[in-house]
């Protein structure tokens, strides 16, 4: 039993063919972008565990740097592909599905009962009623808040939009900015747009919008900005946020100058390093706005079988293995993230535990605006969101510009 690991900084069709020529029954070739230490260790553990359970298979892992992988994946999918590749859920996998480059694994989902076990990610793995891969890790987004400030101001955790607005008004009156944010890098604005759109219009509408099927001038998009207005116009976000990265906004949150922060779970570590304790730092789900099924932002890493893979039989065995609760528990303990399988052992970290419970019961998962929308649309969208947060009076012009970009990008 032997795992073969190979580091590849870049890729070419020739390189893909050379590696794939060595593939044969009993050898499983996997291409990943797990170049950081924790993901690399997680994949190594997964491969070793699979070979222990399947001693007739040798796993070969080719590891790419992140950027090299993004530019190379289409080359090796179309040339002489490996047996398993890593990628992302939702609209990010759609181009490969639509081009016939990913294998339909719906039969595996049915056989293993994955629609129930991987319930929260099922919608984001489904295109045209079929499933195209396996999700194995994600992390939650939500609102981190200062429990001590809420207690001092007599504020209960908001469950609805009116309750959130009331909490913001009370905080502002006490001289505390309701929300920390830094938009210099633009993408934090995408989180706000995602949540407002998914709470106002629902997940399915949001996916149609980011897939280019809905105009940005649609009245339902206007309704998203009507709600955003209720936070932007009263000054409920940190001033000068356009000059700050997301990390630069954390000191205001730590000092109690701001009381809430919509962010991914990766922000917990710098918040704690800034001095916050679990007694001070709480986590809450983004409040309900309209009566739509509750979806969450949870960027999800996935694995797929290329349509032209040579060893699909062992690839299916590997995907079935990677979907199980024990394997996802082990892998995510290494990653410090969350298992998608709802039967996995819940994490012990208090914030991951809350995220696990929230995501396991979610209607569906958004992958984040800059993953769900194509690169050009995502860039224009987040530039527009940032401009809107600075000058909400420019809202109509911003939406008209986004609509012109949509028509060009999706034509």
Secondary structure, DSSP 8 states (H G I E B T S, - for coil): ---EEEEES---HHHHHHHHHT--TTEEEEEE---SHHHHHHHHHHHHHHHHH-TT-EEEEEEE-HHHHHHHHHHHHHSS--SEEEEESTHHHHHHHHTT-B---HHHHHHHTHHHHTHHHHGGGEETTEE--EEEEE--EEEEEEHHHHHHHT-----BHHHHHHHHHHHHHTT-EEEE---TTSHHHHHHHHHHHHHHT-HHHHHHHHTT-S-TTSHHHHHHHHHHHHHHTTT-B-TTGGG--GGGGHHHHHTTSEEEEEEETTHHHHHHHTT--TTTEEEE---B-SSS---EE--EEEEE-BTT-S-HHHHHHHHHHHTSHHHHHHHHHHHTSB-SSTTS---SSHHHHHHHHHHHT-S-EE--HHHHS-HHHHHHHHHHHHHHHH-GGGHHHHHHHHHHHHHHH--
